[in-house]
């Protein structure tokens, strides 16, 4: 009887072991079986936004180039992680990959803030190529425990408001949403900066919490903000940088061939996103003007000079501050303008 019991116990244990070996890999890509690797990828904004489009393109390319070995589950719209906890959530393993705007976390990315500040980027393509290169050359310390898989930027941000803004005096008292680390721009122009995620803007406009916002113009259509604001002031300001990172343990668990494909996608995504975004911006402006009568407000030459005198010193002052703190800020700034010139002349 005892022999029969021991035999049954052995069969049960073997069965459990086989069951554990027969399924898909988990989200970290460990645990063998069929060899399929599943990754979770989180983003705080809707999937139709330009970072969301990049997210979907990246996932599709990775699956195709690995012949289906890697599958990516996408969690856009804050369904897995929000902007406030995106990078910490990836570090803690809640998602394998997460993407956020670095300007949402003031003081965490000091050198990147230099390239976010007004720098005369002509468009998203140039900004994305420039910032991707800068991140390769000057990797942010805050990402030491992650694998950076993508980096790009939107076009320069514009003031978009219910009320017409065409002078510095018009800016006084305006409550404008702007990314946290760039709030000094709104303050110096006389407005009251309000920090919040872009996804919170529509409701805040409807309820009167804010009078407008400062961001790139694809939001007119992507967030249907063209239905709520009436004016765009034609004065380019800062950019918002987006960086997608992978949990380090997840990265280390991936096969070398998969890692190589992810690496080759990095620069490609900067190019793809910049080109897509610039096209999307123009479509959004035309839609907003045609469907909702949005007006583009040009500054007079005299007024533009006033704005330039306020905005131009901001980056240099910040660079001087970082230099005193021991960062290679002047070197970074010089490289920034070299890259802007390089990609603007392609």
PyMOL commands that set and color helices and strands:
alter all, ss='L'
color gray80, all
select helices_A, chain A and resi 2-21+50-65+83-91+102-104+110-116+124-137+141-143+168-171+180-188+198-207+219-222+225-227+248-253+256-292+301-324+329-344
alter helices_A, ss='H'
color red, helices_A
select strands_A, chain A and resi 37-43+70-75+97-101+146-153+158-161+175-177+192-194+212-215+231-233+241-247+295-297
alter strands_A, ss='S'
color yellow, strands_A
deselect
rebuild
show_as cartoon
